[in-house]
């Protein structure tokens, strides 16, 4: 999810900008507070005001769609309160690949 936020931030700010970091941090904090559904519309409005082309605003729309489509799973406030650890997409992808490799080495390639 954070990868989507960074791509969206770079629509508005340069890759070396401290403003991009602040933009991501603010939205990430809201998402960690369980407010992912309110982050998405705000991002959409931010992309509408400067009249970006559909291609220019695509990372913002992709991030917003991800947040809205997965809102029921993005209850990070509840997960953190329960003491659960939160993994990044990179870690989740690596685990998924490791499990896939292990299953294939055992001759089990799924359904």
C-alpha positions in Angstrom: 0.0 0.0 0.0 2.8 2.4 0.8 4.2 1.9 -2.7 0.9 3.3 -4.1 1.2 6.3 -1.8 4.7 7.1 -3.0 3.7 6.8 -6.6 0.8 9.2 -5.9 3.0 11.6 -4.1 5.3 11.9 -7.1 2.4 13.1 -9.2 2.5 16.3 -7.0 6.1 16.5 -5.9 9.6 15.7 -7.2 11.2 12.4 -6.2 13.7 14.3 -4.0 11.2 16.6 -2.4 10.7 16.6 1.4 7.2 17.7 0.6 6.5 14.2 -1.0 7.7 12.6 2.2 5.5 14.8 4.3 2.5 14.1 2.0 3.0 10.3 2.3 3.6 10.5 6.1 0.4 12.4 6.6 -1.7 10.0 4.6 0.0 6.9 6.0 -0.8 8.2 9.5 -4.4 8.6 8.6 -4.5 5.1 7.2 -2.8 3.6 10.3 -5.6 5.4 12.3 -8.2 3.4 10.2 -9.2 6.3 8.0 -8.2 4.8 4.6 -11.7 5.5 3.2 -11.3 9.3 3.8 -7.8 9.5 2.4 -8.9 8.3 -1.1 -11.4 11.1 -1.9 -9.0 13.8 -0.7 -6.3 12.5 -3.0 -8.8 12.5 -5.9 -9.7 16.1 -5.2 -6.0 17.1 -5.0 -5.5 15.6 -8.5 -8.6 17.3 -9.9 -7.7 20.9 -8.8 -4.5 21.2 -11.0 -6.4 19.7 -13.9 -4.0 16.8 -14.4 -4.5 14.6 -17.5 -5.9 11.1 -16.9 -2.4 9.7 -17.5 -0.8 12.2 -15.1 -3.2 11.4 -12.3 -3.3 7.7 -12.9 -1.1 6.8 -9.8 -3.4 8.9 -7.6 -6.5 7.2 -9.0 -4.8 3.8 -8.6 -3.9 4.5 -5.0 -7.4 5.8 -4.2 -9.0 2.8 -5.8 -6.8 0.4 -3.8 -7.7 2.2 -0.6 -11.4 2.1 -1.3 -11.5 -1.5 -2.6 -9.5 -2.8 0.4 -10.9 -0.5 3.1 -12.4 -3.5 5.0 -8.9 -5.0 5.3 -7.1 -1.8 6.1 -8.1 -1.7 9.8 -4.6 -1.0 10.9 -5.8 0.8 14.0 -7.5 -2.4 15.2 -4.5 -4.6 14.2 -2.1 -2.4 16.0 -4.3 -2.2 19.1 -4.4 -6.0 19.1 -0.6 -6.1 19.0 -0.4 -7.5 15.4 2.6 -6.7 13.3 2.1 -5.0 10.0 4.1 -6.1 6.9 4.8 -4.0 3.8 3.9 -5.2 0.3 7.5 -6.0 -0.4 7.6 -8.4 2.6 4.3 -9.9 1.7 5.4 -10.4 -1.9 8.7 -12.1 -0.8 6.7 -14.4 1.5 4.3 -15.3 -1.2 7.2 -16.1 -3.6 9.0 -18.1 -0.9 5.8 -20.2 -0.3 5.3 -20.7 -4.0 8.9 -21.8 -4.5 8.6 -24.2 -1.6 5.3 -25.7 -2.8 6.7 -26.2 -6.3 9.8 -27.9 -4.9 7.5 -30.4 -3.1 5.6 -31.0 -6.3 2.5 -29.1 -5.1 1.5 -26.3 -7.4 -1.9 -25.5 -6.0 -5.4 -26.0 -7.2 
